[in-house]
Amino acid sequence: MCNKGTLSPGKVTVTHEKGTFFIAIRDVPARVCDHCGHYFLAAPIALRVESAVKQAMTNGVDVEVMRLQAA
Ligand SMILES: [Zn+2]
């Protein structure tokens, strides 16, 4: 946290990389710093992102770009 910006509601793209696996999840609701772009996910959102990552890894994909599904 840069302590210079203000956190506003917005949408971010969360990326996750592990070895040859890469996933980008778009349209993830978050609170975004208007100064440095750092973002914070609410706990339920973070859980959904985590399960989407696990699902993609289970499916054995190398690269996945997706949107976060509505709850
Ligand atoms: Zn910041």
N, CA, C, O and the ligand as a Tripos MOL2 file, in Angstrom:
@<TRIPOS>MOLECULE
protein
  285   283    72     0     0
PROTEIN
NO_CHARGES

@<TRIPOS>ATOM
      1 N           0.8590   -1.2050    0.0000 N.3       1 MET1
      2 CA          0.0000    0.0000    0.0000 C.3       1 MET1
      3 C           0.8800    1.2350    0.0000 C.2       1 MET1
      4 O           1.8090    1.3370    0.8010 O.2       1 MET1
      5 N           0.5910    2.1880   -0.9070 N.am      2 CYS2
      6 CA          1.4710    3.3450   -1.0700 C.3       2 CYS2
      7 C           1.1070    4.4740   -0.1130 C.2       2 CYS2
      8 O           1.9050    5.3860    0.1020 O.2       2 CYS2
      9 N          -0.1020    4.4190    0.4660 N.am      3 ASN3
     10 CA         -0.5560    5.4580    1.3960 C.3       3 ASN3
     11 C          -0.7460    6.8230    0.7520 C.2       3 ASN3
     12 O          -0.9220    7.8200    1.4520 O.2       3 ASN3
     13 N          -0.7120    6.8770   -0.5800 N.am      4 LYS4
     14 CA         -0.8950    8.1580   -1.2630 C.3       4 LYS4
     15 C          -2.2390    8.2210   -1.9640 C.2       4 LYS4
     16 O          -2.7950    9.3010   -2.1640 O.2       4 LYS4
     17 N          -2.7580    7.0610   -2.3360 N.am      5 GLY5
     18 CA         -3.9700    7.0270   -3.1320 C.3       5 GLY5
     19 C          -5.2130    6.7850   -2.2980 C.2       5 GLY5
     20 O          -5.1610    6.6490   -1.0760 O.2       5 GLY5
     21 N          -6.3310    6.7360   -3.0030 N.am      6 THR6
     22 CA         -7.6160    6.4520   -2.3710 C.3       6 THR6
     23 C          -8.1540    5.1550   -2.9570 C.2       6 THR6
     24 O          -8.0320    4.9140   -4.1580 O.2       6 THR6
     25 N          -8.7400    4.3330   -2.1230 N.am      7 LEU7
     26 CA         -9.3130    3.0850   -2.6050 C.3       7 LEU7
     27 C         -10.7260    3.3210   -3.1130 C.2       7 LEU7
     28 O         -11.5770    3.8430   -2.3930 O.2       7 LEU7
     29 N         -10.9680    2.9320   -4.3620 N.am      8 SER8
     30 CA        -12.3000    3.0570   -4.9400 C.3       8 SER8
     31 C         -12.7230    1.7090   -5.4940 C.2       8 SER8
     32 O         -11.8810    0.9060   -5.8950 O.2       8 SER8
     33 N         -14.0320    1.4560   -5.5180 N.am      9 PRO9
     34 CA        -14.5130    0.2040   -6.1050 C.3       9 PRO9
     35 C         -14.2140    0.1800   -7.5990 C.2       9 PRO9
     36 O         -14.3850    1.1860   -8.2880 O.2       9 PRO9
     37 N         -13.7780   -0.9460   -8.0860 N.am     10 GLY10
     38 CA        -13.4860   -1.0790   -9.5050 C.3      10 GLY10
     39 C         -13.3610   -2.5370   -9.8690 C.2      10 GLY10
     40 O         -13.6980   -3.4210   -9.0810 O.2      10 GLY10
     41 N         -12.8700   -2.7850  -11.0800 N.am     11 LYS11
     42 CA        -12.6640   -4.1560  -11.5210 C.3      11 LYS11
     43 C         -11.2250   -4.3180  -11.9680 C.2      11 LYS11
     44 O         -10.6510   -3.4360  -12.6060 O.2      11 LYS11
     45 N         -10.6560   -5.4540  -11.6240 N.am     12 VAL12
     46 CA         -9.2540   -5.7060  -11.9500 C.3      12 VAL12
     47 C          -9.1250   -7.0450  -12.6620 C.2      12 VAL12
     48 O         -10.0470   -7.8610  -12.6730 O.2      12 VAL12
     49 N          -7.9510   -7.2460  -13.2550 N.am     13 THR13
     50 CA         -7.6000   -8.5480  -13.8150 C.3      13 THR13
     51 C          -6.5860   -9.1870  -12.8780 C.2      13 THR13
     52 O          -5.5010   -8.6530  -12.6490 O.2      13 THR13
     53 N          -6.9610  -10.3330  -12.3460 N.am     14 VAL14
     54 CA         -6.0730  -11.0560  -11.4340 C.3      14 VAL14
     55 C          -5.3150  -12.1010  -12.2330 C.2      14 VAL14
     56 O          -5.9270  -12.9030  -12.9390 O.2      14 VAL14
     57 N          -3.9940  -12.1040  -12.1330 N.am     15 THR15
     58 CA         -3.2010  -13.1180  -12.8260 C.3      15 THR15
     59 C          -2.5070  -14.0080  -11.8060 C.2      15 THR15
     60 O          -2.1760  -13.5840  -10.6990 O.2      15 THR15
     61 N          -2.2980  -15.2500  -12.2130 N.am     16 HIS16
     62 CA         -1.6600  -16.2240  -11.3320 C.3      16 HIS16
     63 C          -0.7800  -17.1160  -12.1940 C.2      16 HIS16
     64 O          -1.2260  -17.6230  -13.2230 O.2      16 HIS16
     65 N           0.4600  -17.3060  -11.7820 N.am     17 GLU17
     66 CA          1.4260  -18.0740  -12.5550 C.3      17 GLU17
     67 C           2.0520  -19.1360  -11.6820 C.2      17 GLU17
     68 O           2.4300  -18.8750  -10.5400 O.2      17 GLU17
     69 N           2.1620  -20.3360  -12.2250 N.am     18 LYS18
     70 CA          2.8620  -21.3880  -11.4950 C.3      18 LYS18
     71 C           3.4820  -22.3240  -12.5170 C.2      18 LYS18
     72 O           2.7700  -23.0640  -13.1960 O.2      18 LYS18
     73 N           4.8030  -22.2980  -12.6310 N.am     19 GLY19
     74 CA          5.4790  -23.1010  -13.6520 C.3      19 GLY19
     75 C           5.0200  -22.6540  -15.0290 C.2      19 GLY19
     76 O           5.1470  -21.4810  -15.3820 O.2      19 GLY19
     77 N           4.4790  -23.6040  -15.8180 N.am     20 THR20
     78 CA          4.0250  -23.2640  -17.1630 C.3      20 THR20
     79 C           2.5660  -22.8280  -17.1570 C.2      20 THR20
     80 O           2.0180  -22.4460  -18.1910 O.2      20 THR20
     81 N           1.9450  -22.8880  -15.9890 N.am     21 PHE21
     82 CA          0.5340  -22.5380  -15.8850 C.3      21 PHE21
     83 C           0.3640  -21.0380  -15.6770 C.2      21 PHE21
     84 O           1.0310  -20.4210  -14.8480 O.2      21 PHE21
     85 N          -0.5490  -20.4780  -16.4580 N.am     22 PHE22
     86 CA         -0.8380  -19.0510  -16.3110 C.3      22 PHE22
     87 C          -2.3210  -18.8320  -16.4550 C.2      22 PHE22
     88 O          -2.9470  -19.3580  -17.3760 O.2      22 PHE22
     89 N          -2.8850  -18.0620  -15.5560 N.am     23 ILE23
     90 CA         -4.3090  -17.7440  -15.6650 C.3      23 ILE23
     91 C          -4.5160  -16.2550  -15.4370 C.2      23 ILE23
     92 O          -3.8690  -15.6460  -14.5850 O.2      23 ILE23
     93 N          -5.4160  -15.6890  -16.2030 N.am     24 ALA24
     94 CA         -5.8330  -14.3010  -16.0070 C.3      24 ALA24
     95 C          -7.3430  -14.2990  -15.8410 C.2      24 ALA24
     96 O          -8.0670  -14.8260  -16.6860 O.2      24 ALA24
     97 N          -7.8080  -13.7180  -14.7740 N.am     25 ILE25
     98 CA         -9.2460  -13.6500  -14.5130 C.3      25 ILE25
     99 C          -9.6570  -12.1930  -14.5550 C.2      25 ILE25
    100 O          -9.2010  -11.3740  -13.7560 O.2      25 ILE25
    101 N         -10.5290  -11.8880  -15.5040 N.am     26 ARG26
    102 CA        -10.9320  -10.5000  -15.7180 C.3      26 ARG26
    103 C         -12.2020  -10.1770  -14.9570 C.2      26 ARG26
    104 O         -12.9090  -11.0600  -14.4720 O.2      26 ARG26
    105 N         -12.4700   -8.8750  -14.8670 N.am     27 ASP27
    106 CA        -13.7200   -8.3970  -14.2620 C.3      27 ASP27
    107 C         -13.8780   -8.8230  -12.8040 C.2      27 ASP27
    108 O         -14.9820   -9.1320  -12.3540 O.2      27 ASP27
    109 N         -12.7800   -8.8350  -12.0830 N.am     28 VAL28
    110 CA        -12.8560   -9.1910  -10.6730 C.3      28 VAL28
    111 C         -13.1210   -7.9140   -9.8550 C.2      28 VAL28
    112 O         -12.3270   -6.9740   -9.8900 O.2      28 VAL28
    113 N         -14.2390   -7.8910   -9.1250 N.am     29 PRO29
    114 CA        -14.5560   -6.7130   -8.3220 C.3      29 PRO29
    115 C         -13.5070   -6.5380   -7.2170 C.2      29 PRO29
    116 O         -13.1580   -7.4940   -6.5260 O.2      29 PRO29
    117 N         -13.0160   -5.3210   -7.0630 N.am     30 ALA30
    118 CA        -11.9800   -5.0740   -6.0620 C.3      30 ALA30
    119 C         -12.0180   -3.6090   -5.6400 C.2      30 ALA30
    120 O         -12.6900   -2.7810   -6.2530 O.2      30 ALA30
    121 N         -11.2790   -3.3170   -4.5770 N.am     31 ARG31
    122 CA        -11.0610   -1.9230   -4.2170 C.3      31 ARG31
    123 C          -9.6750   -1.5710   -4.7120 C.2      31 ARG31
    124 O          -8.6820   -2.1950   -4.3380 O.2      31 ARG31
    125 N          -9.6290   -0.5400   -5.5760 N.am     32 VAL32
    126 CA         -8.3990   -0.2340   -6.2920 C.3      32 VAL32
    127 C          -7.8440    1.1190   -5.8630 C.2      32 VAL32
    128 O          -8.5820    2.0960   -5.7340 O.2      32 VAL32
    129 N          -6.5310    1.1600   -5.6430 N.am     33 CYS33
    130 CA         -5.8560    2.4200   -5.3170 C.3      33 CYS33
    131 C          -5.7240    3.2550   -6.5880 C.2      33 CYS33
    132 O          -5.2340    2.7700   -7.6080 O.2      33 CYS33
    133 N          -6.1590    4.5030   -6.5220 N.am     34 ASP34
    134 CA         -6.1070    5.3500   -7.7230 C.3      34 ASP34
    135 C          -4.7090    5.9220   -7.9560 C.2      34 ASP34
    136 O          -4.4830    6.6150   -8.9480 O.2      34 ASP34
    137 N          -3.7850    5.6420   -7.0660 N.am     35 HIS35
    138 CA         -2.4300    6.1580   -7.2230 C.3      35 HIS35
    139 C          -1.4840    5.1000   -7.7990 C.2      35 HIS35
    140 O          -0.8010    5.3480   -8.7920 O.2      35 HIS35
    141 N          -1.4480    3.9330   -7.1780 N.am     36 CYS36
    142 CA         -0.4660    2.9130   -7.5890 C.3      36 CYS36
    143 C          -1.1090    1.7060   -8.2550 C.2      36 CYS36
    144 O          -0.4070    0.8520   -8.7970 O.2      36 CYS36
    145 N          -2.4420    1.6230   -8.2210 N.am     37 GLY37
    146 CA         -3.1070    0.5090   -8.8820 C.3      37 GLY37
    147 C          -3.1830   -0.7540   -8.0350 C.2      37 GLY37
    148 O          -3.7260   -1.7660   -8.4780 O.2      37 GLY37
    149 N          -2.6500   -0.7060   -6.8370 N.am     38 HIS38
    150 CA         -2.7440   -1.8630   -5.9420 C.3      38 HIS38
    151 C          -4.2170   -2.1190   -5.6350 C.2      38 HIS38
    152 O          -5.0110   -1.1860   -5.5100 O.2      38 HIS38
    153 N          -4.5680   -3.4060   -5.5150 N.am     39 TYR39
    154 CA         -5.9710   -3.6970   -5.2520 C.3      39 TYR39
    155 C          -6.1350   -4.6760   -4.1000 C.2      39 TYR39
    156 O          -5.2250   -5.4320   -3.7580 O.2      39 TYR39
    157 N          -7.3110   -4.6380   -3.5220 N.am     40 PHE40
    158 CA         -7.6570   -5.5330   -2.4280 C.3      40 PHE40
    159 C          -8.9390   -6.2650   -2.7870 C.2      40 PHE40
    160 O          -9.9040   -5.6550   -3.2480 O.2      40 PHE40
    161 N          -8.9430   -7.5740   -2.5750 N.am     41 LEU41
    162 CA        -10.1350   -8.3690   -2.8520 C.3      41 LEU41
    163 C         -10.8660   -8.6530   -1.5490 C.2      41 LEU41
    164 O         -10.2420   -8.9540   -0.5320 O.2      41 LEU41
    165 N         -12.1770   -8.5570   -1.5840 N.am     42 ALA42
    166 CA        -12.9770   -8.9920   -0.4330 C.3      42 ALA42
    167 C         -12.8310  -10.5030   -0.2990 C.2      42 ALA42
    168 O         -12.6100  -11.2020   -1.2880 O.2      42 ALA42
    169 N         -12.9560  -11.0050    0.9270 N.am     43 ALA43
    170 CA        -12.7200  -12.4340    1.1850 C.3      43 ALA43
    171 C         -13.5310  -13.3680    0.2830 C.2      43 ALA43
    172 O         -12.9610  -14.3190   -0.2500 O.2      43 ALA43
    173 N         -14.8400  -13.1390    0.0850 N.am     44 PRO44
    174 CA        -15.6170  -14.0480   -0.7730 C.3      44 PRO44
    175 C         -15.1330  -14.0140   -2.2210 C.2      44 PRO44
    176 O         -15.1590  -15.0310   -2.9140 O.2      44 PRO44
    177 N         -14.6910  -12.8380   -2.6730 N.am     45 ILE45
    178 CA        -14.1740  -12.7170   -4.0400 C.3      45 ILE45
    179 C         -12.8520  -13.4720   -4.1590 C.2      45 ILE45
    180 O         -12.6140  -14.1770   -5.1400 O.2      45 ILE45
    181 N         -11.9990  -13.3160   -3.1490 N.am     46 ALA46
    182 CA        -10.7050  -14.0030   -3.1640 C.3      46 ALA46
    183 C         -10.9130  -15.5150   -3.2150 C.2      46 ALA46
    184 O         -10.1680  -16.2260   -3.8900 O.2      46 ALA46
    185 N         -11.9280  -16.0060   -2.5000 N.am     47 LEU47
    186 CA        -12.2210  -17.4400   -2.5060 C.3      47 LEU47
    187 C         -12.6610  -17.9000   -3.8880 C.2      47 LEU47
    188 O         -12.2700  -18.9750   -4.3440 O.2      47 LEU47
    189 N         -13.4800  -17.0820   -4.5580 N.am     48 ARG48
    190 CA        -13.9580  -17.4530   -5.8950 C.3      48 ARG48
    191 C         -12.8100  -17.4520   -6.8940 C.2      48 ARG48
    192 O         -12.7400  -18.3120   -7.7720 O.2      48 ARG48
    193 N         -11.9000  -16.4710   -6.7530 N.am     49 VAL49
    194 CA        -10.7230  -16.4340   -7.6260 C.3      49 VAL49
    195 C          -9.8810  -17.6820   -7.4010 C.2      49 VAL49
    196 O          -9.4190  -18.3160   -8.3500 O.2      49 VAL49
    197 N          -9.6890  -18.0260   -6.1270 N.am     50 GLU50
    198 CA         -8.8760  -19.1880   -5.7740 C.3      50 GLU50
    199 C          -9.4710  -20.4660   -6.3550 C.2      50 GLU50
    200 O          -8.7420  -21.3070   -6.8810 O.2      50 GLU50
    201 N         -10.7970  -20.6180   -6.2610 N.am     51 SER51
    202 CA        -11.4060  -21.8480   -6.7580 C.3      51 SER51
    203 C         -11.3610  -21.8930   -8.2820 C.2      51 SER51
    204 O         -11.2490  -22.9720   -8.8650 O.2      51 SER51
    205 N         -11.4470  -20.7210   -8.9390 N.am     52 ALA52
    206 CA        -11.3300  -20.6830  -10.3990 C.3      52 ALA52
    207 C          -9.9250  -21.1050  -10.8250 C.2      52 ALA52
    208 O          -9.7610  -21.8190  -11.8140 O.2      52 ALA52
    209 N          -8.9120  -20.6630  -10.0750 N.am     53 VAL53
    210 CA         -7.5240  -21.0380  -10.3640 C.3      53 VAL53
    211 C          -7.3520  -22.5420  -10.1940 C.2      53 VAL53
    212 O          -6.7600  -23.2010  -11.0480 O.2      53 VAL53
    213 N          -7.8720  -23.0880   -9.0880 N.am     54 LYS54
    214 CA         -7.7440  -24.5180   -8.8270 C.3      54 LYS54
    215 C          -8.4520  -25.3320   -9.8970 C.2      54 LYS54
    216 O          -7.9500  -26.3660  -10.3380 O.2      54 LYS54
    217 N          -9.6400  -24.8530  -10.3170 N.am     55 GLN55
    218 CA        -10.4150  -25.5520  -11.3370 C.3      55 GLN55
    219 C          -9.6320  -25.6210  -12.6410 C.2      55 GLN55
    220 O          -9.5710  -26.6720  -13.2790 O.2      55 GLN55
    221 N          -9.0330  -24.5000  -13.0360 N.am     56 ALA56
    222 CA         -8.2800  -24.4520  -14.2870 C.3      56 ALA56
    223 C          -7.0670  -25.3760  -14.2130 C.2      56 ALA56
    224 O          -6.7410  -26.0530  -15.1880 O.2      56 ALA56
    225 N          -6.3920  -25.4050  -13.0520 N.am     57 MET57
    226 CA         -5.2290  -26.2810  -12.8940 C.3      57 MET57
    227 C          -5.6610  -27.7410  -12.9550 C.2      57 MET57
    228 O          -4.9640  -28.5800  -13.5270 O.2      57 MET57
    229 N          -6.8210  -28.0400  -12.3590 N.am     58 THR58
    230 CA         -7.3540  -29.4040  -12.3810 C.3      58 THR58
    231 C          -7.6630  -29.8350  -13.8020 C.2      58 THR58
    232 O          -7.4810  -30.9950  -14.1710 O.2      58 THR58
    233 N          -8.1420  -28.8610  -14.6080 N.am     59 ASN59
    234 CA         -8.4780  -29.1590  -15.9940 C.3      59 ASN59
    235 C          -7.2310  -29.3410  -16.8600 C.2      59 ASN59
    236 O          -7.3280  -29.7630  -18.0120 O.2      59 ASN59
    237 N          -6.0630  -29.0230  -16.3010 N.am     60 GLY60
    238 CA         -4.8140  -29.2550  -17.0120 C.3      60 GLY60
    239 C          -4.5240  -28.2610  -18.1180 C.2      60 GLY60
    240 O          -3.7590  -28.5620  -19.0350 O.2      60 GLY60
    241 N          -5.1280  -27.0700  -18.0450 N.am     61 VAL61
    242 CA         -4.8370  -26.0730  -19.0610 C.3      61 VAL61
    243 C          -3.4980  -25.4040  -18.7570 C.2      61 VAL61
    244 O          -3.0680  -25.3540  -17.6050 O.2      61 VAL61
    245 N          -2.8380  -24.8880  -19.8090 N.am     62 ASP62
    246 CA         -1.5850  -24.1670  -19.6200 C.3      62 ASP62
    247 C          -1.8500  -22.6860  -19.4530 C.2      62 ASP62
    248 O          -1.2810  -22.0290  -18.5820 O.2      62 ASP62
    249 N          -2.7330  -22.1660  -20.3130 N.am     63 VAL63
    250 CA         -3.0440  -20.7420  -20.2840 C.3      63 VAL63
    251 C          -4.5560  -20.5840  -20.3090 C.2      63 VAL63
    252 O          -5.2350  -21.1600  -21.1590 O.2      63 VAL63
    253 N          -5.0660  -19.8210  -19.3970 N.am     64 GLU64
    254 CA         -6.5110  -19.6220  -19.3280 C.3      64 GLU64
    255 C          -6.7730  -18.1300  -19.1170 C.2      64 GLU64
    256 O          -6.1620  -17.4960  -18.2570 O.2      64 GLU64
    257 N          -7.6910  -17.5820  -19.9180 N.am     65 VAL65
    258 CA         -8.1480  -16.2210  -19.6900 C.3      65 VAL65
    259 C          -9.6560  -16.2970  -19.5450 C.2      65 VAL65
    260 O         -10.3420  -16.7880  -20.4410 O.2      65 VAL65
    261 N         -10.1650  -15.8290  -18.4530 N.am     66 MET66
    262 CA        -11.5960  -15.9720  -18.1930 C.3      66 MET66
    263 C         -12.1290  -14.7440  -17.4610 C.2      66 MET66
    264 O         -11.3690  -13.8960  -16.9940 O.2      66 MET66
    265 N         -13.4220  -14.6760  -17.3770 N.am     67 ARG67
    266 CA        -14.0610  -13.6580  -16.5630 C.3      67 ARG67
    267 C         -14.5840  -14.3190  -15.3050 C.2      67 ARG67
    268 O         -14.9940  -15.4790  -15.3220 O.2      67 ARG67
    269 N         -14.5660  -13.5870  -14.2370 N.am     68 LEU68
    270 CA        -15.1330  -14.1320  -12.9990 C.3      68 LEU68
    271 C         -16.6500  -14.2050  -13.1570 C.2      68 LEU68
    272 O         -17.3010  -13.2030  -13.4520 O.2      68 LEU68
    273 N         -17.2020  -15.3990  -12.9580 N.am     69 GLN69
    274 CA        -18.6340  -15.5750  -13.0930 C.3      69 GLN69
    275 C         -19.3600  -14.8620  -11.9510 C.2      69 GLN69
    276 O         -18.8560  -14.7890  -10.8300 O.2      69 GLN69
    277 N         -20.5200  -14.3510  -12.2460 N.am     70 ALA70
    278 CA        -21.3410  -13.7530  -11.1990 C.3      70 ALA70
    279 C         -21.7000  -14.8240  -10.1770 C.2      70 ALA70
    280 O         -21.8750  -15.9920  -10.5210 O.2      70 ALA70
    281 N         -21.8060  -14.4170   -8.9350 N.am     71 ALA71
    282 CA        -22.0610  -15.3950   -7.8730 C.3      71 ALA71
    283 C         -23.4210  -16.0490   -8.0660 C.2      71 ALA71
    284 O         -23.8140  -16.9020   -7.2700 O.2      71 ALA71
    285 ZN         -1.5680    3.0200   -3.7040 Zn       72 ZN72
@<TRIPOS>BOND
     1     1     2 1
     2     2     3 1
     3     3     4 2
     4     3     5 am
     5     5     6 1
     6     6     7 1
     7     7     8 2
     8     7     9 am
     9     9    10 1
    10    10    11 1
    11    11    12 2
    12    11    13 am
    13    13    14 1
    14    14    15 1
    15    15    16 2
    16    15    17 am
    17    17    18 1
    18    18    19 1
    19    19    20 2
    20    19    21 am
    21    21    22 1
    22    22    23 1
    23    23    24 2
    24    23    25 am
    25    25    26 1
    26    26    27 1
    27    27    28 2
    28    27    29 am
    29    29    30 1
    30    30    31 1
    31    31    32 2
    32    31    33 am
    33    33    34 1
    34    34    35 1
    35    35    36 2
    36    35    37 am
    37    37    38 1
    38    38    39 1
    39    39    40 2
    40    39    41 am
    41    41    42 1
    42    42    43 1
    43    43    44 2
    44    43    45 am
    45    45    46 1
    46    46    47 1
    47    47    48 2
    48    47    49 am
    49    49    50 1
    50    50    51 1
    51    51    52 2
    52    51    53 am
    53    53    54 1
    54    54    55 1
    55    55    56 2
    56    55    57 am
    57    57    58 1
    58    58    59 1
    59    59    60 2
    60    59    61 am
    61    61    62 1
    62    62    63 1
    63    63    64 2
    64    63    65 am
    65    65    66 1
    66    66    67 1
    67    67    68 2
    68    67    69 am
    69    69    70 1
    70    70    71 1
    71    71    72 2
    72    71    73 am
    73    73    74 1
    74    74    75 1
    75    75    76 2
    76    75    77 am
    77    77    78 1
    78    78    79 1
    79    79    80 2
    80    79    81 am
    81    81    82 1
    82    82    83 1
    83    83    84 2
    84    83    85 am
    85    85    86 1
    86    86    87 1
    87    87    88 2
    88    87    89 am
    89    89    90 1
    90    90    91 1
    91    91    92 2
    92    91    93 am
    93    93    94 1
    94    94    95 1
    95    95    96 2
    96    95    97 am
    97    97    98 1
    98    98    99 1
    99    99   100 2
   100    99   101 am
   101   101   102 1
   102   102   103 1
   103   103   104 2
   104   103   105 am
   105   105   106 1
   106   106   107 1
   107   107   108 2
   108   107   109 am
   109   109   110 1
   110   110   111 1
   111   111   112 2
   112   111   113 am
   113   113   114 1
   114   114   115 1
   115   115   116 2
   116   115   117 am
   117   117   118 1
   118   118   119 1
   119   119   120 2
   120   119   121 am
   121   121   122 1
   122   122   123 1
   123   123   124 2
   124   123   125 am
   125   125   126 1
   126   126   127 1
   127   127   128 2
   128   127   129 am
   129   129   130 1
   130   130   131 1
   131   131   132 2
   132   131   133 am
   133   133   134 1
   134   134   135 1
   135   135   136 2
   136   135   137 am
   137   137   138 1
   138   138   139 1
   139   139   140 2
   140   139   141 am
   141   141   142 1
   142   142   143 1
   143   143   144 2
   144   143   145 am
   145   145   146 1
   146   146   147 1
   147   147   148 2
   148   147   149 am
   149   149   150 1
   150   150   151 1
   151   151   152 2
   152   151   153 am
   153   153   154 1
   154   154   155 1
   155   155   156 2
   156   155   157 am
   157   157   158 1
   158   158   159 1
   159   159   160 2
   160   159   161 am
   161   161   162 1
   162   162   163 1
   163   163   164 2
   164   163   165 am
   165   165   166 1
   166   166   167 1
   167   167   168 2
   168   167   169 am
   169   169   170 1
   170   170   171 1
   171   171   172 2
   172   171   173 am
   173   173   174 1
   174   174   175 1
   175   175   176 2
   176   175   177 am
   177   177   178 1
   178   178   179 1
   179   179   180 2
   180   179   181 am
   181   181   182 1
   182   182   183 1
   183   183   184 2
   184   183   185 am
   185   185   186 1
   186   186   187 1
   187   187   188 2
   188   187   189 am
   189   189   190 1
   190   190   191 1
   191   191   192 2
   192   191   193 am
   193   193   194 1
   194   194   195 1
   195   195   196 2
   196   195   197 am
   197   197   198 1
   198   198   199 1
   199   199   200 2
   200   199   201 am
   201   201   202 1
   202   202   203 1
   203   203   204 2
   204   203   205 am
   205   205   206 1
   206   206   207 1
   207   207   208 2
   208   207   209 am
   209   209   210 1
   210   210   211 1
   211   211   212 2
   212   211   213 am
   213   213   214 1
   214   214   215 1
   215   215   216 2
   216   215   217 am
   217   217   218 1
   218   218   219 1
   219   219   220 2
   220   219   221 am
   221   221   222 1
   222   222   223 1
   223   223   224 2
   224   223   225 am
   225   225   226 1
   226   226   227 1
   227   227   228 2
   228   227   229 am
   229   229   230 1
   230   230   231 1
   231   231   232 2
   232   231   233 am
   233   233   234 1
   234   234   235 1
   235   235   236 2
   236   235   237 am
   237   237   238 1
   238   238   239 1
   239   239   240 2
   240   239   241 am
   241   241   242 1
   242   242   243 1
   243   243   244 2
   244   243   245 am
   245   245   246 1
   246   246   247 1
   247   247   248 2
   248   247   249 am
   249   249   250 1
   250   250   251 1
   251   251   252 2
   252   251   253 am
   253   253   254 1
   254   254   255 1
   255   255   256 2
   256   255   257 am
   257   257   258 1
   258   258   259 1
   259   259   260 2
   260   259   261 am
   261   261   262 1
   262   262   263 1
   263   263   264 2
   264   263   265 am
   265   265   266 1
   266   266   267 1
   267   267   268 2
   268   267   269 am
   269   269   270 1
   270   270   271 1
   271   271   272 2
   272   271   273 am
   273   273   274 1
   274   274   275 1
   275   275   276 2
   276   275   277 am
   277   277   278 1
   278   278   279 1
   279   279   280 2
   280   279   281 am
   281   281   282 1
   282   282   283 1
   283   283   284 2
@<TRIPOS>SUBSTRUCTURE
     1 MET1         2 RESIDUE 1 A MET
     2 CYS2         6 RESIDUE 1 A CYS
     3 ASN3        10 RESIDUE 1 A ASN
     4 LYS4        14 RESIDUE 1 A LYS
     5 GLY5        18 RESIDUE 1 A GLY
     6 THR6        22 RESIDUE 1 A THR
     7 LEU7        26 RESIDUE 1 A LEU
     8 SER8        30 RESIDUE 1 A SER
     9 PRO9        34 RESIDUE 1 A PRO
    10 GLY10       38 RESIDUE 1 A GLY
    11 LYS11       42 RESIDUE 1 A LYS
    12 VAL12       46 RESIDUE 1 A VAL
    13 THR13       50 RESIDUE 1 A THR
    14 VAL14       54 RESIDUE 1 A VAL
    15 THR15       58 RESIDUE 1 A THR
    16 HIS16       62 RESIDUE 1 A HIS
    17 GLU17       66 RESIDUE 1 A GLU
    18 LYS18       70 RESIDUE 1 A LYS
    19 GLY19       74 RESIDUE 1 A GLY
    20 THR20       78 RESIDUE 1 A THR
    21 PHE21       82 RESIDUE 1 A PHE
    22 PHE22       86 RESIDUE 1 A PHE
    23 ILE23       90 RESIDUE 1 A ILE
    24 ALA24       94 RESIDUE 1 A ALA
    25 ILE25       98 RESIDUE 1 A ILE
    26 ARG26      102 RESIDUE 1 A ARG
    27 ASP27      106 RESIDUE 1 A ASP
    28 VAL28      110 RESIDUE 1 A VAL
    29 PRO29      114 RESIDUE 1 A PRO
    30 ALA30      118 RESIDUE 1 A ALA
    31 ARG31      122 RESIDUE 1 A ARG
    32 VAL32      126 RESIDUE 1 A VAL
    33 CYS33      130 RESIDUE 1 A CYS
    34 ASP34      134 RESIDUE 1 A ASP
    35 HIS35      138 RESIDUE 1 A HIS
    36 CYS36      142 RESIDUE 1 A CYS
    37 GLY37      146 RESIDUE 1 A GLY
    38 HIS38      150 RESIDUE 1 A HIS
    39 TYR39      154 RESIDUE 1 A TYR
    40 PHE40      158 RESIDUE 1 A PHE
    41 LEU41      162 RESIDUE 1 A LEU
    42 ALA42      166 RESIDUE 1 A ALA
    43 ALA43      170 RESIDUE 1 A ALA
    44 PRO44      174 RESIDUE 1 A PRO
    45 ILE45      178 RESIDUE 1 A ILE
    46 ALA46      182 RESIDUE 1 A ALA
    47 LEU47      186 RESIDUE 1 A LEU
    48 ARG48      190 RESIDUE 1 A ARG
    49 VAL49      194 RESIDUE 1 A VAL
    50 GLU50      198 RESIDUE 1 A GLU
    51 SER51      202 RESIDUE 1 A SER
    52 ALA52      206 RESIDUE 1 A ALA
    53 VAL53      210 RESIDUE 1 A VAL
    54 LYS54      214 RESIDUE 1 A LYS
    55 GLN55      218 RESIDUE 1 A GLN
    56 ALA56      222 RESIDUE 1 A ALA
    57 MET57      226 RESIDUE 1 A MET
    58 THR58      230 RESIDUE 1 A THR
    59 ASN59      234 RESIDUE 1 A ASN
    60 GLY60      238 RESIDUE 1 A GLY
    61 VAL61      242 RESIDUE 1 A VAL
    62 ASP62      246 RESIDUE 1 A ASP
    63 VAL63      250 RESIDUE 1 A VAL
    64 GLU64      254 RESIDUE 1 A GLU
    65 VAL65      258 RESIDUE 1 A VAL
    66 MET66      262 RESIDUE 1 A MET
    67 ARG67      266 RESIDUE 1 A ARG
    68 LEU68      270 RESIDUE 1 A LEU
    69 GLN69      274 RESIDUE 1 A GLN
    70 ALA70      278 RESIDUE 1 A ALA
    71 ALA71      282 RESIDUE 1 A ALA
    72 ZN72       285 GROUP 0 **** ****
